[in-house]
Amino acid sequence: MKVSQALTLSLPLLGALAASPVAALDGQQLYMTKTCFACHGKDANTPIMPNYPKLAGQNADYAYNQMLDIKNGVRSNGQSAAMKGVMHLVTDEELRAIADWLGGLE
């Protein structure tokens, strides 16, 4: 097979690969593996302490911004002190996926 024929045959395949979306992060799985459930409950609606927020159904943008502020040290009140210790383990993209998942819960 000539090089030009090989390129001609492979171009449609390359185009299909480039057009396919990157797999989305699984917010529910991240919520569990990043240990969010330990304080906010497996259902994100039964926190271990009454003053910890119920996260299920929270506006996704609000939740994302709050988590990002805690991670970046912008928000540092007493409520967020416990989260500060684990936030370095979560990327901004993972925070977005978790927030989007939480926003879809009822």
C-alpha positions as CSV (number, residue, x, y, z in Angstrom):
1,M,0.0,0.0,0.0
2,K,1.3,3.4,-0.9
3,V,1.7,6.1,1.8
4,S,-0.8,8.3,0.0
5,Q,-3.4,5.5,0.1
6,A,-2.7,4.8,3.8
7,L,-3.2,8.5,4.6
8,T,-6.4,8.7,2.6
9,L,-7.8,5.6,4.4
10,S,-6.8,6.9,7.9
11,L,-8.0,10.5,7.6
12,P,-11.7,9.6,8.2
13,L,-10.7,7.6,11.3
14,L,-8.6,10.5,12.7
15,G,-11.5,12.9,12.1
16,A,-13.9,10.7,14.0
17,L,-11.5,10.4,16.9
18,A,-11.0,14.2,17.0
19,A,-14.8,14.8,16.9
20,S,-15.6,12.4,19.7
21,P,-16.1,14.0,23.1
22,V,-13.7,13.4,26.0
23,A,-15.2,11.2,28.6
24,A,-16.9,13.3,31.3
25,L,-15.8,13.0,34.9
26,D,-18.2,11.1,37.1
27,G,-19.3,13.5,39.9
28,Q,-20.9,10.8,42.0
29,Q,-17.8,8.6,41.9
30,L,-15.6,11.6,42.7
31,Y,-17.9,12.5,45.6
32,M,-17.2,9.1,47.1
33,T,-13.5,8.7,46.3
34,K,-12.6,12.3,47.4
35,T,-14.3,11.5,50.8
36,C,-17.1,14.1,50.5
37,F,-19.5,11.5,51.8
38,A,-17.7,11.2,55.1
39,C,-19.1,14.5,56.3
40,H,-22.0,15.2,54.0
41,G,-23.5,11.7,53.8
42,K,-23.6,9.2,51.0
43,D,-26.8,10.8,49.7
44,A,-25.3,14.3,50.1
45,N,-28.4,15.0,52.2
46,T,-27.5,13.6,55.6
47,P,-24.4,15.4,57.0
48,I,-22.8,14.0,60.2
49,M,-23.1,17.3,62.0
50,P,-26.3,19.5,62.0
51,N,-24.3,22.6,61.0
52,Y,-22.7,20.9,57.9
53,P,-24.7,21.7,54.8
54,K,-27.0,19.4,52.9
55,L,-25.5,19.4,49.4
56,A,-28.1,17.5,47.4
57,G,-29.9,19.8,45.0
58,Q,-27.6,22.7,45.6
59,N,-27.2,25.1,42.7
60,A,-24.2,23.7,40.8
61,D,-22.5,27.0,40.2
62,Y,-22.9,28.1,43.8
63,A,-21.5,24.8,45.1
64,Y,-18.6,24.9,42.7
65,N,-17.7,28.5,43.6
66,Q,-17.9,27.7,47.3
67,M,-15.7,24.7,47.0
68,L,-13.2,26.7,44.8
69,D,-13.2,29.5,47.4
70,I,-12.4,27.0,50.2
71,K,-9.7,25.4,48.1
72,N,-8.1,28.7,47.2
73,G,-8.3,30.1,50.8
74,V,-10.8,32.8,49.8
75,R,-13.3,31.3,52.2
76,S,-11.8,30.3,55.5
77,N,-14.6,30.5,58.2
78,G,-14.9,27.8,60.8
79,Q,-17.3,25.7,58.7
80,S,-14.7,25.4,55.9
81,A,-11.7,24.6,58.1
82,A,-12.5,20.8,57.9
83,M,-12.7,20.9,54.1
84,K,-9.4,22.8,53.7
85,G,-7.4,19.7,54.5
86,V,-8.8,17.6,51.7
87,M,-9.4,20.3,49.0
88,H,-5.8,20.0,47.7
89,L,-6.7,16.5,46.6
90,V,-9.4,17.7,44.2
91,T,-8.8,19.4,40.9
92,D,-10.9,22.3,39.7
93,E,-12.4,20.0,37.0
94,E,-13.3,17.4,39.6
95,L,-14.9,20.1,41.7
96,R,-17.0,21.1,38.7
97,A,-18.1,17.4,38.1
98,I,-19.0,17.0,41.8
99,A,-21.0,20.3,41.8
100,D,-22.8,19.3,38.7
101,W,-23.7,15.9,40.1
102,L,-24.9,17.6,43.4
103,G,-27.0,20.0,41.4
104,G,-28.9,17.2,39.8
105,L,-29.9,15.5,43.0
106,E,-33.2,16.1,44.8
